Amino acid sequence: MADYEDFDYNKPMSFSIWKKMFPFIVPEKRNLIKCTALMLSVAVIDIIFPLLLGYAVRHNIQPQSADGIWLLITATVLLVTIQALNVNAFVALGIRAEVGMCRCLRNSVFNHLQSLSLSYYNKTPVGYLMARTNSDTGRIGDLVAWGLIDFTWSAFYCTGAVIAMFLVHWKLALIVCATIPFMALLTWFFQSRILSVNRVMRKLNSKMTGAMNEGITGARTVKVLVAEEKSLDEYSGITGEYRSHANHMARLRSVFIPATLFIGSLATAAVLSYGGWEIAVLGADLSILAIFLQYAGGFFWPIQNIARIFTDFVSTQANVERVCGLLEQTPGITDNPEVTEKYGNIFSPKKENWEPITGDVEFCDVTFRYPDGHENVLEHFNLHVKAGTYAAIVGETGAGKSTLVNLVCRFFEPTSGKILIDGRDYRQRSQLWLHSAFGYVLQNPHLFSGTIRDNIRYGRLEARDEEVEKAAGIVHADRIIAKLEKGFDTEAGEGGDRLSTGEKQLISFARAVLADPRIFILDEATSSIDTEMEALLQEAIHTLLKGRTSFVIAHRLSTIRGADIILVVKNGKIIERGTHGELMRGKGHYYGLYTRQFETEAEEEALRG
C-alpha cells in the first residue's frame, strides 16, 4: 500500500485543499446554517446560566429571601427546556448533514470509479479503493458536520464568556484570561504530537484495510498453500505497529488531559483566593465569586475544543487529498466531446443515435503497449474478421491472446494504428455503444450477490423470468440450476462463491445469451466444465455463434475444431492462420500444439480408465 499513500501528511492548514469539498458541502448548507444558529442559541444560554446563579446568590441565598423565586425558577426551567430542544434539533440536523455529505461523496466516488478504465484497476489495490470510498469519506463527513458545530459553539461561548466576565468583574476576568496563554501553549505542544501520531495511525489503518481485503478475497489460496501463518504474521505486523502508536497516543493523552485540568484548577484556585479576599476584606459580593467559579470551571474546555478541531482539520486534509486524487483520476479511455454529444455517456446514453452493429472487426497496423508496460505486446498487427466469423485464438500463455480481445472490446486502445468496427474507427463511437454489442464470458467469471435469476438477468435487465429461464436452457445451465436447493432463486453468494467455477461459467454463458450480442468473446469459457456438459455446451455454442462474430480463446484445442478460422499467436504476432484441417496439414506450430495436447489427454483418459 505504500505506493498509494503518496500524500504529504505534514502540510499546514490549507484553504485551497478544503475548497475542493465545497461542492459536497453546499447541498447540506441549510442543515449546517440551522446548526450554526442553534449552537449560537446554546452558547448564549450556557453563558446566561452562571449569571442566573449569581442572581440567585445575590437576591435569594445571601438575604435568605424567597422574593422573586418563582420568576427565577420559571426562567431556569424555560432556559433548560429551550436548551434541551436546541440539543435535540442540532443533533438531528448534524446527523443529516453528516450522512448527506457522506452519501454525496460516496456516490461521486463510486460513479467515478465506474468511468475509469481497466488499466487503473490493474495497478490499484482493491483495499486502497475501499478505504477511499468508505473510511476517508466517512471521516470527512464527520469532521465537516460535527467539527463546524463544535467550533461554532466553542467560539461563541469563549467570546461571550470573556465579555460577560469583564462586565461583571474585570480584575477576576484578567486572572482567568491570564491562564489562556499557558493553556494554548500546552494544547499546541500536545496536539501537534498527537496529530503526528494520528497521521501515522491513519496510514496504518489504510494498510490494515488492504491487508484484510487481500486476506478475505484470497482465503482459498491461503488455505491451499497452507500460508495461514505467513498471512497472520503480515497482518499482525501491521496491527502490532498500529497498537504501538495507539499506546503512544494514549500516553500523550494521559499527560495532556490531567495537565489541562491542572491549569483549570489553578485558575479556579486563583479566582477563589482573590475573590475570597475581596469578600473577606473588602466586603465584595459573594454572587460575583459564584459567577466566576462557574465560568472558570467551564472556560477551558471550549479552548481545547477549538485546538482539537483545528488539528483535526489539518489531519483530515490527507483524507481530502486522497478522495480528491481519486475523483481527479482521468479515465485512460474516454470518448471525445463530439462522440459524447451524439451517443451520450455511460449514465445518459442516447440510444436512438446508436447504429446497429453487424460485427465486422479489423485491426489496421496496430501496435500496443500496456500503459504501465515498457515493451510492445503487439507490433504492426493486421487482422480482418468478417461479420459472422467464428475466430479461435490459440497460443502459449503470454502470447497476446487476451490482449487481442481486450483491444476488440476497447478495454484498452491501440498505441498506434486503429481498430475498425463495421469499417469505422471504433473511437468515433461511444464505448457504451460498443460494449452493448458484446457478450463476454471469462474463464473465471464474476457473479454478483443475489439470486441466480438476478445474475442471468444482468444480461438484459428488462428480461422476463421466462426469457431468463429460456437463456439458461439454451446453454444447458438449467440442468445444473435444477439440482440446486431453490433453483433459479438460489443465492449465488459474494462473487458467486457458493457455486463451483464450472457452474459460474454456465451462469455467465446464460447471461451472455440473454444479452443477445452481435459479438461473442469467450475466454477459456469452458475450462472448468466437465466433459459431458462441455459436449452439450459446445453444441449450444455452435448454434449460438451462427451469424455472429466470435472470438474464442481456447486452451483445449479439441473444442475449436469447428472454427471458421484459427489464429495461432506467438509473441504478439499471428504466425499461422487457417481452419483446423488446413493447419493440421501444414504441420506447423498449431500441429505441434494439437498433437501434444491430444497425446496428453489420451494418457490422462487411459489412467482414468
C-alpha positions as CSV (number, residue, x, y, z in Angstrom):
1,M,0.0,0.0,0.0
2,A,2.9,2.4,0.4
3,D,2.9,3.4,-3.2
4,Y,-0.6,4.6,-2.9
5,E,-0.2,6.7,0.3
6,D,1.8,9.3,-1.6
7,F,0.3,12.3,0.3
8,D,2.0,14.9,2.5
9,Y,0.6,14.4,6.0
10,N,2.6,17.3,7.3
11,K,1.1,20.2,5.4
12,P,-0.2,23.1,7.4
13,M,-3.9,24.1,7.3
14,S,-4.8,24.9,3.6
15,F,-8.0,26.5,2.5
16,S,-7.3,25.6,-1.1
17,I,-7.4,21.9,-0.2
18,W,-10.7,22.2,1.7
19,K,-12.2,24.3,-1.1
20,K,-12.4,21.1,-3.1
21,M,-15.0,19.9,-0.7
22,F,-17.4,22.8,-1.3
23,P,-19.4,21.1,-4.0
24,F,-20.2,18.4,-1.4
25,I,-20.8,20.8,1.5
26,V,-23.1,23.2,-0.4
27,P,-26.1,20.7,-0.7
28,E,-26.0,20.5,3.1
29,K,-25.7,24.3,3.7
30,R,-29.3,24.6,5.1
31,N,-28.7,22.0,7.7
32,L,-25.3,23.5,8.6
33,I,-26.7,27.0,8.8
34,K,-29.5,25.9,11.0
35,C,-27.0,24.1,13.2
36,T,-24.9,27.2,13.5
37,A,-27.9,29.3,14.6
38,L,-28.9,26.6,17.2
39,M,-25.3,26.5,18.5
40,L,-25.3,30.3,18.9
41,S,-28.5,29.8,21.0
42,V,-26.9,27.0,23.0
43,A,-23.8,29.2,23.7
44,V,-25.9,32.2,24.8
45,I,-27.9,30.1,27.2
46,D,-24.7,28.5,28.6
47,I,-23.4,32.0,29.2
48,I,-26.6,33.0,31.0
49,F,-26.7,30.1,33.4
50,P,-23.8,31.4,35.6
51,L,-25.4,34.9,35.6
52,L,-28.7,33.2,36.9
53,L,-26.7,31.6,39.7
54,G,-25.2,34.9,40.6
55,Y,-28.7,36.5,40.7
56,A,-29.9,33.7,42.9
57,V,-27.0,34.2,45.3
58,R,-27.5,37.9,45.5
59,H,-31.3,38.1,45.8
60,N,-32.2,34.8,47.5
61,I,-29.3,33.0,49.1
62,Q,-27.4,35.8,50.8
63,P,-30.5,37.7,52.1
64,Q,-32.2,34.3,52.7
65,S,-35.3,35.6,50.9
66,A,-37.8,33.9,48.7
67,D,-38.8,37.1,46.9
68,G,-38.9,36.5,43.1
69,I,-38.0,32.8,43.5
70,W,-40.8,31.7,41.2
71,L,-39.7,34.1,38.5
72,L,-36.1,32.6,38.8
73,I,-37.4,29.0,38.7
74,T,-39.6,29.8,35.7
75,A,-36.7,31.4,33.8
76,T,-34.4,28.5,34.7
77,V,-37.0,25.9,33.6
78,L,-37.7,27.8,30.4
79,L,-33.9,28.0,29.5
80,V,-33.4,24.3,30.3
81,T,-36.3,23.4,28.1
82,I,-35.1,25.6,25.2
83,Q,-31.6,24.1,25.7
84,A,-33.0,20.6,25.5
85,L,-34.9,21.4,22.3
86,N,-31.8,23.1,20.9
87,V,-29.6,20.0,21.6
88,N,-32.3,17.7,20.1
89,A,-32.6,19.8,17.0
90,F,-28.8,20.3,16.3
91,V,-28.1,16.6,16.9
92,A,-30.7,15.6,14.3
93,L,-29.5,18.3,11.8
94,G,-25.9,17.4,12.4
95,I,-26.6,13.7,11.6
96,R,-28.5,14.7,8.5
97,A,-25.6,16.9,7.3
98,E,-23.0,14.2,8.0
99,V,-25.0,11.4,6.4
100,G,-26.0,13.6,3.4
101,M,-22.4,14.7,2.8
102,C,-21.0,11.2,3.1
103,R,-23.7,9.9,0.7
104,C,-22.9,12.6,-1.8
105,L,-19.1,11.9,-1.6
106,R,-19.5,8.1,-1.8
107,N,-21.9,8.3,-4.7
108,S,-19.5,10.6,-6.6
109,V,-16.5,8.3,-5.9
110,F,-18.4,5.2,-6.9
111,N,-19.8,6.8,-10.1
112,H,-16.3,8.0,-11.0
113,L,-14.8,4.5,-10.4
114,Q,-17.2,3.1,-12.9
115,S,-16.0,5.5,-15.5
116,L,-12.3,4.6,-15.0
117,S,-10.5,2.3,-17.4
118,L,-9.3,-1.2,-16.7
119,S,-5.7,0.0,-16.7
120,Y,-6.4,1.9,-13.4
121,Y,-7.8,-1.3,-11.7
122,N,-4.8,-3.2,-12.9
123,K,-2.4,-1.1,-10.9
124,T,-4.6,-0.1,-7.9
125,P,-5.3,-2.4,-5.0
126,V,-9.0,-3.0,-4.0
127,G,-8.2,-2.3,-0.4
128,Y,-7.0,1.2,-1.3
129,L,-10.2,2.0,-3.2
130,M,-12.4,0.6,-0.3
131,A,-10.5,2.8,2.2
132,R,-11.1,5.9,0.0
133,T,-14.7,5.1,-0.7
134,N,-15.7,4.3,2.9
135,S,-13.1,5.4,5.6
136,D,-11.9,8.6,4.1
137,T,-15.4,9.9,3.0
138,G,-16.8,9.0,6.4
139,R,-14.1,10.9,8.2
140,I,-14.5,14.0,6.0
141,G,-18.3,14.0,6.5
142,D,-18.0,13.5,10.3
143,L,-15.5,16.3,10.7
144,V,-17.3,18.9,8.5
145,A,-20.6,18.3,10.2
146,W,-19.6,18.0,13.8
147,G,-16.4,20.0,13.6
148,L,-18.2,23.0,12.4
149,I,-20.9,22.6,15.0
150,D,-18.4,22.2,17.9
151,F,-16.3,25.1,16.6
152,T,-19.3,27.3,16.4
153,W,-20.3,26.6,20.0
154,S,-16.8,26.9,21.3
155,A,-16.1,30.2,19.6
156,F,-19.4,31.8,20.6
157,Y,-19.1,30.6,24.2
158,C,-15.5,31.8,24.7
159,T,-16.3,35.2,23.2
160,G,-19.5,35.6,25.2
161,A,-18.0,34.3,28.4
162,V,-15.0,36.7,28.2
163,I,-17.3,39.7,27.6
164,A,-19.6,38.6,30.5
165,M,-16.6,38.2,32.9
166,F,-15.2,41.7,32.1
167,L,-18.7,43.2,32.5
168,V,-19.1,41.5,35.9
169,H,-15.6,42.0,37.4
170,W,-12.6,43.0,35.2
171,K,-9.9,42.0,37.7
172,L,-11.2,38.4,38.1
173,A,-11.6,38.3,34.4
174,L,-7.9,39.2,33.9
175,I,-7.0,36.4,36.3
176,V,-9.0,33.8,34.3
177,C,-7.7,35.1,31.0
178,A,-4.1,35.1,32.2
179,T,-4.1,31.3,32.1
180,I,-5.2,31.2,28.5
181,P,-1.7,31.6,27.0
182,F,-0.5,28.7,29.2
183,M,-3.5,26.6,28.1
184,A,-2.9,27.5,24.4
185,L,0.8,26.6,24.7
186,L,0.1,23.3,26.4
187,T,-2.6,22.4,23.9
188,W,-0.4,23.3,20.9
189,F,2.5,21.2,22.3
190,F,0.5,18.1,22.8
191,Q,-1.9,18.4,19.9
192,S,1.0,18.7,17.4
193,R,2.4,15.5,18.7
194,I,-1.0,13.8,18.9
195,L,-1.6,14.9,15.3
196,S,1.7,13.4,14.1
197,V,0.9,10.0,15.7
198,N,-2.6,10.2,14.4
199,R,-1.3,10.6,10.8
200,V,0.8,7.5,11.1
201,M,-2.1,5.6,12.5
202,R,-4.3,6.6,9.5
203,K,-1.7,5.3,7.1
204,L,-1.5,2.0,9.1
205,N,-5.3,1.8,9.1
206,S,-5.3,2.1,5.3
207,K,-2.7,-0.7,5.2
208,M,-4.9,-2.9,7.5
209,T,-7.9,-2.4,5.2
210,G,-5.9,-3.5,2.2
211,A,-4.4,-6.5,4.1
212,M,-7.8,-7.5,5.4
213,N,-9.3,-7.4,1.9
214,E,-6.5,-9.5,0.4
215,G,-6.8,-12.0,3.3
216,I,-10.5,-12.4,2.7
217,T,-10.6,-12.4,-1.1
218,G,-7.6,-14.7,-1.2
219,A,-8.7,-17.0,1.7
220,R,-9.0,-20.1,-0.6
221,T,-5.5,-19.6,-2.0
222,V,-4.1,-19.1,1.5
223,K,-5.6,-22.3,2.7
224,V,-4.4,-24.3,-0.4
225,L,-0.9,-23.0,0.1
226,V,-1.0,-23.6,3.9
227,A,0.1,-19.9,4.2
228,E,-2.2,-19.0,7.2
229,E,0.8,-18.4,9.5
230,K,2.5,-16.1,7.0
231,S,-0.7,-14.2,6.3
232,L,-1.3,-13.8,10.0
233,D,2.3,-12.7,10.6
234,E,2.0,-10.0,7.9
235,Y,-1.3,-8.8,9.3
236,S,-0.1,-9.0,12.9
237,G,2.9,-6.9,11.9
238,I,0.6,-4.1,10.8
239,T,-1.7,-4.3,13.8
240,G,1.3,-4.5,16.1
241,E,2.7,-1.3,14.7
242,Y,-0.8,0.3,15.0
243,R,-1.0,-0.8,18.6
244,S,2.4,0.7,19.4
245,H,1.3,4.1,18.0
246,A,-2.1,3.8,19.7
247,N,-0.3,3.3,23.0
248,H,1.9,6.3,22.3
249,M,-1.3,8.3,21.6
250,A,-2.8,7.1,24.9
251,R,0.4,8.1,26.8
252,L,0.2,11.6,25.3
253,R,-3.5,12.0,26.2
254,S,-2.9,10.6,29.7
255,V,-0.5,13.5,30.3
256,F,-2.3,16.2,28.3
257,I,-5.8,15.8,30.0
258,P,-4.5,16.0,33.6
259,A,-2.2,18.9,32.6
260,T,-5.2,20.9,31.2
261,L,-7.2,20.0,34.3
262,F,-4.4,21.3,36.5
263,I,-4.3,24.6,34.7
264,G,-8.1,24.9,35.0
265,S,-7.8,24.1,38.7
266,L,-5.1,26.8,39.1
267,A,-7.5,29.3,37.5
268,T,-10.3,28.2,39.9
269,A,-7.9,28.4,42.8
270,A,-6.8,31.9,41.8
271,V,-10.4,33.1,41.5
272,L,-11.2,31.6,44.9
273,S,-8.2,33.2,46.5
274,Y,-8.6,36.7,45.1
275,G,-12.4,36.6,45.2
276,G,-12.4,35.3,48.7
277,W,-10.0,38.0,49.8
278,E,-12.3,40.7,48.3
279,I,-15.3,39.2,50.1
280,A,-13.5,38.9,53.4
281,V,-11.5,42.2,53.4
282,L,-13.4,44.5,51.0
283,G,-16.9,43.1,51.5
284,A,-17.4,42.2,47.9
285,D,-20.5,40.5,46.7
286,L,-20.5,36.7,47.0
287,S,-22.5,36.4,43.8
288,I,-19.5,37.6,41.8
289,L,-17.4,34.7,43.1
290,A,-20.2,32.2,42.3
291,I,-20.4,33.5,38.7
292,F,-16.6,33.3,38.2
293,L,-16.3,29.9,39.6
294,Q,-18.8,28.7,37.0
295,Y,-17.0,30.5,34.2
296,A,-13.5,29.4,35.3
297,G,-14.7,25.7,35.6
298,G,-16.1,25.6,32.1
299,F,-14.0,28.1,30.2
300,F,-11.1,25.9,29.2
301,W,-12.9,23.0,27.5
302,P,-14.0,25.2,24.6
303,I,-10.4,26.4,24.2
304,Q,-9.2,22.8,24.0
305,N,-12.1,22.0,21.6
306,I,-11.1,24.7,19.2
307,A,-7.5,23.5,19.2
308,R,-8.6,19.9,18.7
309,I,-10.9,20.8,15.8
310,F,-8.1,22.8,14.1
311,T,-5.7,19.9,14.3
312,D,-8.4,17.5,13.1
313,F,-8.9,19.7,10.0
314,V,-5.2,19.6,9.4
315,S,-5.1,15.9,9.9
316,T,-8.1,15.2,7.6
317,Q,-6.5,17.2,4.8
318,A,-4.8,14.0,3.8
319,N,-8.2,12.2,3.6
320,V,-9.5,15.1,1.4
321,E,-6.4,14.9,-0.9
322,R,-6.8,11.1,-1.3
323,V,-10.5,11.3,-2.1
324,C,-10.0,14.3,-4.5
325,G,-7.0,12.5,-6.0
326,L,-9.3,9.6,-6.8
327,L,-12.0,11.9,-8.2
328,E,-9.4,13.7,-10.3
329,Q,-8.2,10.4,-11.9
330,T,-8.8,10.7,-15.6
331,P,-10.0,7.5,-17.4
332,G,-7.4,6.0,-19.7
333,I,-10.0,5.7,-22.4
334,T,-12.5,8.5,-23.0
335,D,-15.0,9.4,-25.7
336,N,-14.3,12.8,-27.4
337,P,-16.9,15.6,-26.9
338,E,-18.4,15.1,-30.4
339,V,-18.9,11.4,-29.7
340,T,-20.5,12.1,-26.3
341,E,-22.7,14.7,-27.8
342,K,-24.1,12.3,-30.3
343,Y,-24.1,9.0,-28.5
344,G,-24.3,10.1,-24.8
345,N,-22.2,8.7,-21.9
346,I,-22.5,5.6,-19.7
347,F,-25.1,7.2,-17.4
348,S,-27.0,9.1,-20.1
349,P,-26.9,7.1,-23.3
350,K,-28.6,8.4,-26.5
351,K,-29.6,5.0,-27.8
352,E,-31.7,6.5,-30.5
353,N,-28.5,7.5,-32.3
354,W,-26.8,4.1,-32.0
355,E,-26.2,2.5,-35.3
356,P,-26.8,-1.3,-35.5
357,I,-23.6,-3.4,-35.3
358,T,-23.1,-6.2,-37.8
359,G,-19.8,-7.3,-36.2
360,D,-17.1,-6.8,-38.9
361,V,-13.7,-6.3,-37.0
362,E,-10.5,-5.2,-38.5
363,F,-7.0,-4.4,-36.9
364,C,-5.1,-2.0,-39.1
365,D,-1.4,-1.8,-38.4
366,V,-2.0,-1.9,-34.6
367,T,0.9,-1.6,-32.2
368,F,0.0,-1.9,-28.5
369,R,1.8,-1.4,-25.2
370,Y,0.1,-1.6,-21.8
371,P,0.0,1.8,-20.1
372,D,2.3,0.6,-17.3
373,G,4.5,-1.5,-19.6
374,H,7.8,-0.9,-21.4
375,E,7.6,-3.3,-24.3
376,N,5.1,-3.6,-27.2
377,V,2.8,-6.6,-26.8
378,L,1.6,-6.2,-30.5
379,E,3.6,-4.6,-33.3
380,H,2.1,-3.6,-36.7
381,F,-0.6,-6.2,-36.3
382,N,-3.2,-6.7,-39.0
383,L,-6.3,-8.8,-38.9
384,H,-9.7,-8.8,-40.6
385,V,-12.5,-10.9,-39.1
386,K,-15.7,-10.5,-41.2
387,A,-19.1,-10.3,-39.6
388,G,-20.4,-13.7,-38.6
389,T,-17.0,-15.3,-38.4
390,Y,-16.1,-17.8,-35.7
391,A,-12.4,-17.0,-35.0
392,A,-10.5,-19.1,-32.5
393,I,-7.3,-17.8,-30.9
394,V,-4.6,-20.2,-29.6
395,G,-1.1,-19.9,-28.3
396,E,1.0,-20.3,-25.2
397,T,0.5,-18.2,-22.1
398,G,1.6,-14.6,-22.6
399,A,1.4,-14.9,-26.4
400,G,-1.1,-12.0,-26.6
401,K,-4.4,-13.8,-26.9
402,S,-6.3,-11.9,-24.2
403,T,-4.7,-8.6,-25.4
404,L,-6.4,-9.1,-28.7
405,V,-9.9,-9.4,-27.3
406,N,-9.3,-6.6,-24.7
407,L,-8.5,-4.4,-27.7
408,V,-11.5,-5.5,-29.6
409,C,-13.7,-4.7,-26.6
410,R,-11.9,-1.3,-26.2
411,F,-10.9,-2.1,-22.6
412,F,-7.6,-0.7,-24.0
413,E,-6.8,1.3,-27.1
414,P,-4.0,0.8,-29.7
415,T,-0.8,2.7,-29.0
416,S,-0.8,3.3,-32.8
417,G,-2.9,2.1,-35.7
418,K,-6.6,1.7,-35.4
419,I,-9.4,-0.9,-35.0
420,L,-12.4,-0.7,-37.2
421,I,-15.9,-2.0,-36.3
422,D,-18.1,-2.2,-39.4
423,G,-15.5,-0.3,-41.3
424,R,-15.3,2.7,-38.9
425,D,-12.7,3.5,-36.3
426,Y,-14.4,2.5,-33.0
427,R,-13.1,5.7,-31.3
428,Q,-15.6,7.6,-33.4
429,R,-18.4,5.9,-31.5
430,S,-19.1,5.6,-27.8
431,Q,-17.7,2.9,-25.5
432,L,-21.2,2.0,-24.3
433,W,-22.4,1.6,-27.9
434,L,-19.6,-0.9,-28.4
435,H,-19.9,-2.7,-25.1
436,S,-23.6,-3.2,-25.6
437,A,-22.9,-5.3,-28.6
438,F,-20.6,-7.7,-26.7
439,G,-21.2,-10.9,-24.8
440,Y,-18.1,-11.6,-22.7
441,V,-17.6,-15.0,-20.9
442,L,-14.5,-15.3,-18.8
443,Q,-12.5,-18.2,-17.6
444,N,-13.2,-17.0,-14.0
445,P,-16.5,-15.2,-14.4
446,H,-17.8,-12.8,-11.7
447,L,-21.2,-13.2,-10.3
448,F,-22.9,-10.6,-8.1
449,S,-24.6,-11.1,-4.8
450,G,-28.2,-12.1,-5.3
451,T,-30.0,-15.0,-6.9
452,I,-29.0,-16.9,-9.9
453,R,-32.0,-15.5,-11.7
454,D,-30.9,-11.9,-10.9
455,N,-27.3,-12.7,-12.2
456,I,-28.6,-14.0,-15.5
457,R,-30.9,-11.0,-15.8
458,Y,-27.9,-8.7,-15.7
459,G,-27.5,-9.6,-19.4
460,R,-30.8,-7.7,-20.1
461,L,-32.3,-6.1,-17.1
462,E,-35.8,-5.8,-18.5
463,A,-36.0,-9.5,-19.4
464,R,-38.9,-11.5,-18.1
465,D,-38.5,-14.7,-16.0
466,E,-39.4,-16.8,-18.9
467,E,-36.7,-15.3,-21.0
468,V,-34.1,-15.8,-18.2
469,E,-35.0,-19.5,-17.9
470,K,-35.0,-19.9,-21.7
471,A,-31.5,-18.4,-21.9
472,A,-30.3,-20.9,-19.2
473,G,-31.9,-23.8,-21.2
474,I,-30.1,-22.9,-24.4
475,V,-26.7,-23.4,-22.7
476,H,-28.0,-26.3,-20.6
477,A,-27.4,-24.3,-17.4
478,D,-31.0,-25.3,-16.3
479,R,-29.7,-28.8,-15.6
480,I,-27.3,-27.5,-13.0
481,I,-29.7,-25.0,-11.6
482,A,-32.5,-27.6,-11.2
483,K,-30.2,-29.5,-8.8
484,L,-29.8,-26.5,-6.5
485,E,-32.0,-26.2,-3.4
486,K,-34.0,-23.2,-4.6
487,G,-33.4,-23.5,-8.3
488,F,-33.2,-20.1,-10.0
489,D,-33.9,-18.4,-6.7
490,T,-30.7,-19.9,-5.1
491,E,-28.3,-17.2,-3.7
492,A,-25.1,-17.1,-5.6
493,G,-23.1,-15.6,-2.7
494,E,-20.5,-12.9,-2.8
495,G,-18.7,-13.2,-6.2
496,G,-20.6,-16.4,-6.8
497,D,-18.6,-18.2,-4.1
498,R,-21.5,-20.7,-3.4
499,L,-21.1,-22.1,-6.8
500,S,-18.3,-24.0,-8.5
501,T,-16.2,-22.4,-11.2
502,G,-18.0,-24.6,-13.8
503,E,-21.4,-23.6,-12.5
504,K,-20.4,-19.9,-12.6
505,Q,-19.2,-20.3,-16.2
506,L,-22.6,-21.8,-17.2
507,I,-24.4,-18.9,-15.5
508,S,-22.3,-16.4,-17.2
509,F,-23.0,-18.1,-20.5
510,A,-26.7,-17.8,-19.9
511,R,-26.2,-14.1,-19.0
512,A,-24.4,-13.5,-22.3
513,V,-27.0,-15.4,-24.3
514,L,-29.8,-13.3,-22.7
515,A,-28.0,-10.1,-23.9
516,D,-28.3,-11.4,-27.5
517,P,-24.9,-9.8,-28.5
518,R,-23.6,-9.3,-32.1
519,I,-20.1,-10.2,-31.0
520,F,-19.2,-13.0,-28.6
521,I,-15.9,-13.1,-26.6
522,L,-15.2,-16.5,-25.0
523,D,-12.0,-16.5,-22.9
524,E,-11.3,-20.1,-21.8
525,A,-15.0,-20.1,-21.1
526,T,-15.4,-23.9,-20.8
527,S,-12.2,-24.7,-19.0
528,S,-13.9,-25.7,-15.7
529,I,-16.9,-27.6,-17.1
530,D,-16.9,-31.4,-17.1
531,T,-16.5,-33.4,-20.3
532,E,-20.2,-34.5,-20.6
533,M,-21.5,-31.0,-20.0
534,E,-18.9,-29.5,-22.3
535,A,-20.1,-31.7,-25.2
536,L,-23.6,-30.4,-24.8
537,L,-22.4,-26.8,-24.3
538,Q,-20.2,-27.0,-27.5
539,E,-23.3,-27.9,-29.5
540,A,-25.2,-25.0,-28.0
541,I,-22.3,-22.6,-28.6
542,H,-22.1,-23.6,-32.3
543,T,-25.8,-22.9,-32.6
544,L,-25.4,-19.5,-30.8
545,L,-22.4,-18.4,-32.8
546,K,-24.1,-18.8,-36.2
547,G,-24.4,-15.4,-37.8
548,R,-22.5,-13.7,-35.0
549,T,-18.8,-12.6,-34.9
550,S,-17.0,-14.5,-32.2
551,F,-13.5,-14.6,-30.7
552,V,-12.8,-17.8,-28.8
553,I,-9.7,-18.2,-26.7
554,A,-9.3,-21.9,-26.1
555,H,-6.8,-23.9,-24.1
556,R,-8.5,-27.2,-25.0
557,L,-7.9,-27.3,-28.8
558,S,-10.4,-30.0,-29.4
559,T,-13.2,-27.6,-28.7
560,I,-12.4,-25.2,-31.6
561,R,-12.0,-27.6,-34.5
562,G,-15.2,-26.2,-36.0
563,A,-13.9,-22.6,-36.1
564,D,-14.1,-20.7,-39.4
565,I,-10.6,-19.6,-38.8
566,I,-8.0,-20.4,-36.2
567,L,-5.3,-17.7,-35.4
568,V,-2.1,-19.0,-33.8
569,V,-0.5,-16.2,-31.8
570,K,3.1,-16.1,-30.7
571,N,4.9,-13.0,-29.2
572,G,2.1,-10.7,-30.3
573,K,2.1,-11.8,-33.9
574,I,-0.1,-14.2,-35.9
575,I,2.3,-16.9,-37.0
576,E,-0.4,-19.2,-38.6
577,R,-4.0,-18.9,-39.7
578,G,-6.5,-21.2,-41.3
579,T,-9.1,-23.9,-40.5
580,H,-8.3,-26.8,-38.3
581,G,-7.8,-29.1,-41.3
582,E,-5.5,-26.6,-43.1
583,L,-3.3,-26.1,-40.0
584,M,-3.0,-29.8,-39.3
585,R,-2.0,-30.5,-42.9
586,G,0.6,-27.7,-42.7
587,K,2.2,-29.4,-39.7
588,G,3.4,-26.2,-38.2
589,H,3.2,-24.7,-34.7
590,Y,-0.5,-25.5,-34.3
591,Y,0.0,-29.1,-35.4
592,G,2.6,-29.4,-32.6
593,L,0.4,-27.9,-30.0
594,Y,-2.6,-30.1,-31.0
595,T,-0.8,-33.4,-31.2
596,R,1.0,-32.8,-27.8
597,Q,-2.3,-32.0,-26.2
598,F,-4.1,-34.9,-27.8
599,E,-1.4,-37.3,-26.6
600,T,-1.6,-35.8,-23.0
601,E,-5.4,-36.1,-23.0
602,A,-5.2,-39.7,-24.3
603,E,-2.8,-40.6,-21.5
604,E,-5.0,-39.0,-18.8
605,E,-8.0,-40.8,-20.2
606,A,-6.1,-44.1,-20.1
607,L,-5.1,-43.5,-16.5
608,R,-8.7,-42.7,-15.5
609,G,-9.8,-45.9,-17.4
